[in-house]
Amino acid sequence: MTKNIGMIDRALRALIGIGLIAWALLGGPVWAWIGVVPLATAAISFCPAYTLLGIRTCPTTKG
């Protein structure tokens, strides 16, 4: 699995994920548990959808 999520993208995903999960815990709608997905993708720096769409937000390493 090659990383395809950059630092800014990771931070935004983590914030959105945490926000949605907090909302679900505080009595929000059940669908707010979808926040687990962006939080997980931020944790592993990989998004399967980005692979399918050919998107990459992390800089490529030269070496």
C-alpha positions, 0 to 999 in steps of 0.5 A: 500500500503506497501512501496517497494522502498528504499532510493537509489532507490527513489533517482535514480527514482526521478533523472531519472524522473526529467531528462526525464521531463526536456528533454521533456520540452526542446523540446525532444521527446514526449515519454520523458514524461514517466518520470512522472512514475518514479517520481510518484513512487519515491514520493509514495515509491511504485512500482506496478511492484515490487509487481508483480515481488516480488522485495523489495528494502526498508529494512523491519521494525521489530516490 
